[in-house]
Amino acid sequence: MAESHDNVDRIDIDGLEQSAKIPRGATHASDSDRRFIMVWFRCCHQYGRLSRNAAATRYEGRCPRCGGNVSAGIGPGGSARRIFEAR
């Protein structure tokens, strides 16, 4: 059975428009200051993390190999998923 890939859970690299919005309360770490989401960077076939910014409005980070910028907005009605794909 082929796996379905939904564009809602993809994040674009280098400032291209992204469609994933992460709910404000989503966390994987016990410390609220260390909230993050996991990202599979297709560009370099690497996993990495996006950390929440100081204003708690976006998750931001870079590809661990090529340094491409990635960010995802935080807001109501977003995804409860913790792992995303950056293309």
N, C-alpha and C positions, 0 to 999 in steps of 0.2 A: 504494500500500500504506500503510495507516495505521500510524503509529508506536505501539509499545506503551509505556505509561508504567507502570513498576513502582513501587509505593508504598514499596519498600525504600529507594529512593534519594531520597526526599523528606524535607525537614526542615521542621518547623513553626515559625512565627514567634511570638514573645512567650510563650515558656514552655510552649506546647502540646507534647504528647508527640511525640518524634521517633523514627524507626525506623532511621535510618542509623547504623551503627557503622563507624568508619574504622580500618583496621589500624594498629597502633602504628608500623610501619616505613614507612608511606606518606609520601613526600615529593616535592615538585616542585621545591623550591629546593635548591641545592647546600649551603647553610649550614643545619645542623640546627636552629639557633635560629630560623629564619625559615620553618618549615613552615606550610603553609596549604592550604585547599581553596577552590575556586571555587564560588560559589553564584549561581544565577539567581533574583533576588527577583521573584516574580510580582506582588507588591503594587504595585511601582513600575516594573516592566519595566526593571530594572537588573542588571548583574553586580556582584558584590562578592567579597571574600575573608573567610574565617573563619581566624583565626590560632590556633595551638596555645597553650593556657594554660601558665602557669609549671610546673604540676604534671604536664603532659603527659597529662592525663586527658580533655580536651575541646578541640574547636575552637570558638571563640567569636567573635562579631562582631555587627554591626548593618547593617541596610539602609542603603546610602549616601544614600538620598533621604528616607525617612520615619523612620529610626532604630529600626525594630523589632528587638528582640533575637532572635538565633538561636544555637543551639549544637548540636553533634553529638558524641556520645561516641566515645572512642577505645578499641578493645579487640580481642581476638582474634576471628577469624571474621567480621570486618567486610567492608566493600566496598573493592575496590581502585580504584574510580572516583575521579576528582579533581574532577568537576563535578556539583553537586547542584542541586535545585530547592527553594526555600523558598516555602511557600504560606501 
